[in-house]
Amino acid sequence: MTELVLIPREEFDRAGVDLALIADMCRANALVAVKRAGSGHIGSSFSALDIVVHLLWRELNVAEVGWDDPDRDVFFSSKGHDVPGLYAALHALGVIPSERLLRLRRLGGLDGHPDVGVPGIEANSGSLGMGLSKGRGMAWAKRFLGRGGRVVVMTGDGELQEGQNWEAFAAAVHQRIGNLWAIVDRNELQSDKPTEEILALGDLEAKLRAFGWHVETCDGHDHAALASAFADMGSVPDDVPKALVARTIKGRGVSFMEHPAALRDGDGTYRWHAGAPDDETFARAHAELVARIRERLPDLRLEPVPPLAETVSLAAEPESGAGLRTRVTDEYVAAAYGEELLEVAERRPDLVVLDADLASDCRVRAFELAQPSRFVEVGIAEQDLVSMAAGLARQGLLPVVNSFASFLASRANEQIYNQASERTKVVYALHYAGLIPAGPGKSHQSVRDISLLGALPDVAIVQPANGDETRALLRWAIDEAEETVAIRLAIGPSPRRIELPGPLRFGRGTVLADNDGPPLVAYGPVMVHEALVAAETLAARGTGLRVVAMPWLNRFDPDWVADEIEAHEDVFVLEDHSPVGGLADALRRTLDPSVRVTAFGVEGWPACGTPPEALQAHGLDGRSLAVRIDQALAVAARR
């Protein structure tokens, strides 16, 4: 990794009241934090930073009354992925120390999306569409409790595709919550495409005024214009909610990251929404920012950043819009999924693919380009996504629905329930499933989807361990399954190539380590690898362990279960999920009650950090598992 330097907090004091300069200084530090983390959201952070700095340095009363005063103004971002910029601003104010800023997306550092455990963070966010409603609750409570201060909520323009926002817009007017201010970061780009291509907002200002809000609009990078707009908003009667539509540029501050130039460079998609730049690109971006800062602060002092003790792998992080990952092998189940989907479509004219503004991450961009008439981009709106799919299925089509597992299974659970109750068939592709990657934080770690979907009748849940199994399970889901199927898909590869000899057989797993000992059943590329590490570690100590890769999470062949699982007194299950409602619970309902089933899963809130950090934090890495299994067997022997 290239040498990193940070602008120390003391340099911000020298910047005085030059807010544009302070914003650029924060951009430089946010860029360093994202580079050091190996992932993060640069484009959205940069588009919002002038607004964030203007609020924190000039508009809000926190500087006067302090962070603990109940009468303080409250500010938070609903979109959440712009938090590297907010962290950099809080560091500049002395709220977050340098050492913590440099632990972005690391265990014990700063979560990849906002968490109230971090000083200066007022609300958890990252799961889009909730912020305005949450802000309305805060503002209503302030009025009810007789407290002063406004509640200012920033949203993304793409985020406004979530219907909950419009419920909040209507309710705030009806409830006369005038101390609620909404700021729309109108950068006109989503994960990797313009909002007008995904789902056009049209005349946003007119829509908000029609709801009864007072609306201002201005250049979100012009501090004089921002000051004027906020002054006008402050003069509006107290019972009228206020909104500012701030026209911004995604990637602001780095010429080649700015829209629209970045769209041209990315062949129509935006490359800098998520992910960290490579060394050469980082050096160019950082040099451009520092050069502009030194035009106003010639003697700018920079502090070297201590090197990381270990290399950060980007393999298990999202890369919305980039589409540049070159290592497309069988280890990548997501890549195999996208390739097979396109092949199956050639012989299944009834197949239609739906997406929730995640085409790059969900590996369905190739399908969109090859089959545009059979691709539906719904935008950031999982409930609408699923209900539209239900309608397609009622007309005899086969919808394949794509989104991140944490949003699709939970937010649209009632819609999935309703669709399944109509006895139609839909294939749900739940991407980003499980604990890893852990850098984005708990809003994006899907460790409850199996329990949410497993409670629904006529929904089969599967998860492949490698590319070949991904292709086979997708073919089964499309061609053979008679019910709705949910396919959990890991976004990154296994640390090893997992070989699964033999064809896919319904309800049966594959024995990978055929030792004389109890079975350890696992699923997905990450956990199957850790199970094999545990078996290898125990084998070196003289303890045998049978590792079973089990792609079927709630559908079992009873004969196979009786021969391979029920024949043992102890069965261990490694869950890429909460221990509640996962594969272990499904097996308990199937096995004889005399069989002891022990689940090792994600206990409590999922840890944020690198993959090794998160796995170790939950005791789910192979070496920790070996110790836990050894202890469990010792207890069983004493019974």
Secondary structure as the mmCIF struct_conf table of DSSP 4:
data_model
#
loop_
_struct_conf.conf_type_id
_struct_conf.id
_struct_conf.beg_label_comp_id
_struct_conf.beg_label_asym_id
_struct_conf.beg_label_seq_id
_struct_conf.end_label_comp_id
_struct_conf.end_label_asym_id
_struct_conf.end_label_seq_id
STRN STRN1 VAL A 5 LEU A 6
HELX_RH_AL_P HELX_RH_AL_P1 ARG A 9 ARG A 14
TURN_TY1_P TURN_TY1_P1 ALA A 15 VAL A 17
HELX_RH_AL_P HELX_RH_AL_P2 LEU A 19 ALA A 37
TURN_TY1_P TURN_TY1_P2 GLY A 38 GLY A 38
HELX_RH_AL_P HELX_RH_AL_P3 GLY A 43 HIS A 54
HELX_RH_PI_P HELX_RH_PI_P1 LEU A 55 GLU A 59
BEND BEND1 LEU A 60 ASN A 61
HELX_RH_AL_P HELX_RH_AL_P4 VAL A 62 VAL A 65
TURN_TY1_P TURN_TY1_P3 TRP A 67 ASP A 68
TURN_TY1_P TURN_TY1_P4 PRO A 70 ASP A 71
BEND BEND2 ARG A 72 ARG A 72
STRN STRN2 VAL A 74 SER A 77
BEND BEND3 SER A 78 LYS A 79
TURN_TY1_P TURN_TY1_P5 HIS A 81 ASP A 82
HELX_RH_AL_P HELX_RH_AL_P5 VAL A 83 ALA A 92
TURN_TY1_P TURN_TY1_P6 LEU A 93 GLY A 94
BEND BEND4 VAL A 95 ILE A 96
HELX_RH_AL_P HELX_RH_AL_P6 SER A 98 LEU A 101
TURN_TY1_P TURN_TY1_P7 LEU A 102 ARG A 103
STRN STRN3 LEU A 104 LEU A 104
TURN_TY1_P TURN_TY1_P8 ARG A 105 ARG A 105
BEND BEND5 ARG A 106 ARG A 106
TURN_TY1_P TURN_TY1_P9 LEU A 107 GLY A 108
BEND BEND6 GLY A 109 GLY A 109
STRN STRN4 LEU A 110 LEU A 110
BEND BEND7 GLY A 112 HIS A 113
TURN_TY1_P TURN_TY1_P10 VAL A 116 GLY A 117
BEND BEND8 VAL A 118 VAL A 118
TURN_TY1_P TURN_TY1_P11 PRO A 119 GLY A 120
BEND BEND9 ALA A 123 ALA A 123
BEND BEND10 SER A 127 SER A 127
TURN_TY1_P TURN_TY1_P12 LEU A 128 GLY A 129
HELX_RH_AL_P HELX_RH_AL_P7 GLY A 131 LEU A 145
TURN_TY1_P TURN_TY1_P13 GLY A 146 GLY A 146
STRN STRN5 VAL A 151 GLY A 156
TURN_TY1_P TURN_TY1_P14 ASP A 157 ASP A 157
HELX_RH_3T_P HELX_RH_3T_P1 GLY A 158 GLN A 161
BEND BEND11 GLU A 162 GLU A 162
HELX_RH_AL_P HELX_RH_AL_P8 GLY A 163 HIS A 174
TURN_TY1_P TURN_TY1_P15 GLN A 175 ARG A 176
TURN_TY1_P TURN_TY1_P16 GLY A 178 ASN A 179
STRN STRN6 LEU A 180 ARG A 186
BEND BEND12 GLU A 188 GLU A 188
STRN STRN7 LEU A 189 LEU A 189
BEND BEND13 SER A 191 LYS A 193
STRN STRN8 PRO A 194 PRO A 194
HELX_RH_AL_P HELX_RH_AL_P9 THR A 195 LEU A 199
BEND BEND14 ASP A 203 ASP A 203
HELX_RH_AL_P HELX_RH_AL_P10 LEU A 204 PHE A 211
TURN_TY1_P TURN_TY1_P17 GLY A 212 GLY A 212
STRN STRN9 HIS A 214 ASP A 219
TURN_TY1_P TURN_TY1_P18 GLY A 220 HIS A 221
HELX_RH_AL_P HELX_RH_AL_P11 HIS A 223 GLY A 234
TURN_TY1_P TURN_TY1_P19 SER A 235 SER A 235
BEND BEND15 VAL A 236 VAL A 236
TURN_TY1_P TURN_TY1_P20 ASP A 238 ASP A 239
BEND BEND16 VAL A 240 VAL A 240
STRN STRN10 LYS A 242 ARG A 247
TURN_TY1_P TURN_TY1_P21 LYS A 250 GLY A 253
BEND BEND17 VAL A 254 VAL A 254
HELX_RH_3T_P HELX_RH_3T_P2 SER A 255 MET A 257
BEND BEND18 GLU A 258 GLU A 258
TURN_TY1_P TURN_TY1_P22 HIS A 259 PRO A 260
HELX_RH_AL_P HELX_RH_AL_P12 ALA A 261 ASP A 265
TURN_TY1_P TURN_TY1_P23 GLY A 266 GLY A 268
BEND BEND19 THR A 269 THR A 269
TURN_TY1_P TURN_TY1_P24 ARG A 271 TRP A 272
BEND BEND20 HIS A 273 GLY A 275
HELX_RH_AL_P HELX_RH_AL_P13 ASP A 279 ARG A 296
BEND BEND21 LEU A 297 LEU A 297
TURN_TY1_P TURN_TY1_P25 PRO A 298 ASP A 299
STRN STRN11 GLU A 303 PRO A 304
HELX_LH_PP_P HELX_LH_PP_P1 VAL A 305 LEU A 308
BEND BEND22 ALA A 309 GLU A 310
HELX_LH_PP_P HELX_LH_PP_P2 THR A 311 SER A 313
TURN_TY1_P TURN_TY1_P26 ALA A 315 ALA A 316
BEND BEND23 GLU A 317 GLU A 317
TURN_TY1_P TURN_TY1_P27 SER A 320 ALA A 322
BEND BEND24 THR A 329 THR A 329
TURN_TY1_P TURN_TY1_P28 ASP A 330 GLU A 331
HELX_RH_AL_P HELX_RH_AL_P14 VAL A 333 ALA A 345
TURN_TY1_P TURN_TY1_P29 GLU A 346 ARG A 347
TURN_TY1_P TURN_TY1_P30 PRO A 349 ASP A 350
STRN STRN12 LEU A 351 ASP A 355
BEND BEND25 ALA A 356 ASP A 357
TURN_TY1_P TURN_TY1_P31 ALA A 359 ARG A 363
HELX_RH_AL_P HELX_RH_AL_P15 ARG A 365 ALA A 370
HELX_RH_3T_P HELX_RH_3T_P3 PRO A 372 ARG A 374
STRN STRN13 PHE A 375 GLU A 377
BEND BEND26 ILE A 380 ILE A 380
HELX_RH_AL_P HELX_RH_AL_P16 GLU A 382 ARG A 394
TURN_TY1_P TURN_TY1_P32 GLN A 395 GLY A 396
STRN STRN14 LEU A 398 PHE A 404
HELX_RH_AL_P HELX_RH_AL_P17 ALA A 405 ARG A 411
TURN_TY1_P TURN_TY1_P33 ALA A 412 ALA A 412
HELX_RH_AL_P HELX_RH_AL_P18 ASN A 413 SER A 421
TURN_TY1_P TURN_TY1_P34 GLU A 422 ARG A 423
STRN STRN15 VAL A 427 HIS A 431
BEND BEND27 TYR A 432 TYR A 432
STRN STRN16 GLY A 434 GLY A 434
BEND BEND28 LEU A 435 LEU A 435
BEND BEND29 PRO A 437 PRO A 437
TURN_TY1_P TURN_TY1_P35 GLY A 439 PRO A 440
TURN_TY1_P TURN_TY1_P36 LYS A 442 HIS A 444
STRN STRN17 SER A 446 SER A 446
BEND BEND30 ARG A 448 ARG A 448
HELX_RH_AL_P HELX_RH_AL_P19 ASP A 449 GLY A 454
TURN_TY1_P TURN_TY1_P37 ALA A 455 ALA A 455
BEND BEND31 LEU A 456 LEU A 456
TURN_TY1_P TURN_TY1_P38 PRO A 457 ASP A 458
STRN STRN18 VAL A 459 VAL A 462
BEND BEND32 ALA A 465 ASN A 466
HELX_RH_AL_P HELX_RH_AL_P20 GLY A 467 ARG A 475
HELX_RH_PI_P HELX_RH_PI_P2 TRP A 476 GLU A 480
BEND BEND33 GLU A 482 GLU A 483
STRN STRN19 THR A 484 LEU A 489
BEND BEND34 ILE A 491 GLY A 492
BEND BEND35 PRO A 495 ARG A 496
HELX_LH_PP_P HELX_LH_PP_P3 ARG A 497 GLU A 499
BEND BEND36 GLY A 502 GLY A 502
TURN_TY1_P TURN_TY1_P39 PHE A 506 GLY A 507
STRN STRN20 THR A 510 ALA A 513
BEND BEND37 ASP A 516 GLY A 517
STRN STRN21 PRO A 519 ALA A 522
BEND BEND38 GLY A 524 GLY A 524
HELX_RH_AL_P HELX_RH_AL_P21 PRO A 525 ALA A 540
TURN_TY1_P TURN_TY1_P40 ARG A 541 GLY A 542
STRN STRN22 ARG A 546 ALA A 549
STRN STRN23 TRP A 552 TRP A 552
BEND BEND39 LEU A 553 ASN A 554
HELX_RH_AL_P HELX_RH_AL_P22 PRO A 558 TRP A 560
HELX_RH_PI_P HELX_RH_PI_P3 VAL A 561 ILE A 565
TURN_TY1_P TURN_TY1_P41 GLU A 566 ALA A 567
BEND BEND40 HIS A 568 GLU A 569
STRN STRN24 ASP A 570 LEU A 574
BEND BEND41 ASP A 576 HIS A 577
BEND BEND42 PRO A 579 GLY A 582
HELX_RH_AL_P HELX_RH_AL_P23 LEU A 583 THR A 590
BEND BEND43 LEU A 591 LEU A 591
TURN_TY1_P TURN_TY1_P42 PRO A 593 SER A 594
BEND BEND44 VAL A 595 VAL A 595
STRN STRN25 ARG A 596 PHE A 600
BEND BEND45 GLY A 604 TRP A 605
HELX_LH_PP_P HELX_LH_PP_P4 PRO A 606 CYS A 608
BEND BEND46 GLY A 609 GLY A 609
HELX_RH_AL_P HELX_RH_AL_P24 PRO A 611 ALA A 617
TURN_TY1_P TURN_TY1_P43 HIS A 618 GLY A 619
BEND BEND47 ASP A 621 ASP A 621
HELX_RH_AL_P HELX_RH_AL_P25 GLY A 622 ALA A 637
TURN_TY1_P TURN_TY1_P44 ARG A 638 ARG A 638
#
